[in-house]
Amino acid sequence: MSPPPALLREFSLQLAAAVGVAGIAVAGGADDWLLNSLAIGLIAFLLARRFRSPLWWQAIHLAFAPFLYLALAWQKAAAVSPLWFLAAFLLTWLVFRSAATGRIPLYLSNEHTARQLAALLPENAALLDAGAGIGSLLSPLASLRPDLALQGVENAPLPWLIGKIRFLRHGSSRFNWRWGNFWTHSFAPYAAVYCFLSPAPMARLWEKACREMQPGSLFISKAFPVPDAAGEILAGDNAVDTLYLYRIPTISAALG
């Protein structure tokens, strides 16, 4: 899967700032790379503000070059093997792959949410957890509601592996744990689709749900509402535990 345009834009802003400052530094003979890294961070930050990047991306742009400089300086002073940096990068990718490719961090649901869904879902319903993480929702839900047909889809390698190990203990054909991308996974077979993602994909995900799910089916988002969509709110103890419930409209209602 190719990186989304928004991610390519952010990389381009950081690259433009780095190339610009490095070119000026080389031409002027400036070899104070601490100051150069601070300049790269500042210029990338200003570019991100100019192009209205999300606030968290602005913070990344501001800190990335100075943090890289300090990490390399520490590595040199402490004689740390570069392999540790490679290992840290690989671990980060294994856990947070979806954050880089889809602006979807790894958020973990909890047993409180599992109990909410256990009370909400009808008997023998089929539920998909889109971006299922380590199975922190489906594993307790499987114990609470053994009648449900549960499926989790996750594409970050390490969370998927942890979830797969957790699901082995259930040993039932009604529980399925898949490696994959939920964008290419059909929502049609499910009476309910649950997600705990981020604000970034919600509008597009709601369009997918309306296009593929049966009218009257339930789309459930934890913590992040669908923009401009009418639904119910199932309050939790705090904002993070709030569930937003949306019934899939008929085609005429969706168009009108």
Sequence and secondary structure as in RCSB ss.txt:
>XXXX:A:sequence
MSPPPALLREFSLQLAAAVGVAGIAVAGGADDWLLNSLAIGLIAFLLARRFRSPLWWQAIHLAFAPFLYLALAWQ
KAAAVSPLWFLAAFLLTWLVFRSAATGRIPLYLSNEHTARQLAALLPENAALLDAGAGIGSLLSPLASLRPDLAL
QGVENAPLPWLIGKIRFLRHGSSRFNWRWGNFWTHSFAPYAAVYCFLSPAPMARLWEKACREMQPGSLFISKAFP
VPDAAGEILAGDNAVDTLYLYRIPTISAALG
>XXXX:A:secstr
    HHHHHHHHHHHHHHHHHHHHHHHHT   HHHHHHHHHHHHHHHHHHTT  HHHHHHHHHHHHHHHHHHHHH
HHHT  HHHHHHHHHHHHHHHHHHHHHS       HHHHHHHHHHS TT EEEEES TTSTTHHHHHHH TTSEE
EEEE SHHHHHHHHHHHHTT  TTEEEEES GGGS  TT SEEEE   STTHHHHHHHHHHHS TT EEEEES  
 TT   EEE  SSGGG EEEEE   HHHHH 
